Amino acid sequence: MKGMKFWFLIFILGISICHGMLRAQNVEAVGTLSTDTIVPGEQFGMELNFRLPANFQVRWPVFADTLSTAVEILNRGTTETSETDGEGNKIMRQQFLLTSFDTGWLYIPAISIQFAPEGDTTYYTAQTNPLMLRVQPVAIDTTAAFKPIKDTEKVPLTFAEIYPWIIALHLIAALVFLVFWFLRRRKRKQAGPAEVMLPNIPPHQHALEQLEQLRHEKLWQQGQLKAYHTRLSEIIREYIEAAFPVNAVEMTTNEILFALKPLNINAEALNKLAASLELADMVKFAKAQPGAMENDMSLNHLIDFVSESYQSILPAGETEGKEDEA
């Protein structure tokens, strides 16, 4: 019996010594809240501090998504350890972002942290102080009049939102261009090869013959205005491309006039060409209905243009008459 009392005293003495050693080492775990009162869904912070000797080892707690049934963890910061202070202690710290949707007083239980002296396999447990949080419902003034529902707020568009639409529009434009180019090329192939000029017939002579042939076909007199002016435009474009360094078949009216301007062609002839081509464009694209005088004048203007413009490319001192005599 005396032996049992002796060992019991030794056990109590050992616990007292260990407790005294721990207190002497200033082991302390403290939890603090950034506020003690919130409304449902409001976010608040909690900081966990653990002070212990620098040479102690720690088993830091692993946290799930909640601290209690009513308190949720939104974010867990990393665990930070301070430098050793003058008393040989260090402080381990971790911050949390929390929220709760329940109302009333909420209890946040103490958090257990295990520690042991360096090299010791026996771990002790330190606990933080439990915390209380008040979640008070939002006060509603039942005496106030009902307010109208507010419209949704307009947020300005950002470049990141517009950028996909810009890319899409460019792709659509490229696709439309490719389809147009393919159909145009296909139409040219179906139309067959362009009429080939005989090598021994000058471009101006060939164009004049075609214009006279068109006059005799009497297309506009038969109501075929579009066919008539389209043929006029084709004949003169083929002539310009054959006689001058101008890709007239692929050009618009304005592009043709701009390309011919630097050449040695008198202004009156260019004005006649412009009048005929512009009238042809109006008939083809705007469905204009010119009268008999305008139809005849367009053909005559082009005959004058061919005759006068060809003179500008003859060698100095040579005329069309001399060429014909030869």
Secondary structure, DSSP 4 states (H G I P E B T S, - for coil): -HHHHHHHHHHHHHHHHHHHHHHHTT-EEEEEES-SEE-TT-EEEEEEEEEEETTEEEEPPPP-SBSSSS-EEEEEPPPEEPPP-TTSEEEEEEEEEEE----EEEEE---EEEEEETT----EEEEPPPEEEEEPPPP--TTSPPPPPPPPPPPPPPHHHHHHHHHHHHHHHHHHHHHHHHHHHHHHHHH-SPPPPPTTS-HHHHHHHHHHHHHHHTTGGGT-HHHHHHHHHHHHHHHHHHHSS--GGGS-HHHHHHHHTTSS--HHHHHHHHHHHHHHHHHHHH-----HHHHHHHHHHHHHHHHHHHHTTSPTT--HHHHHH-
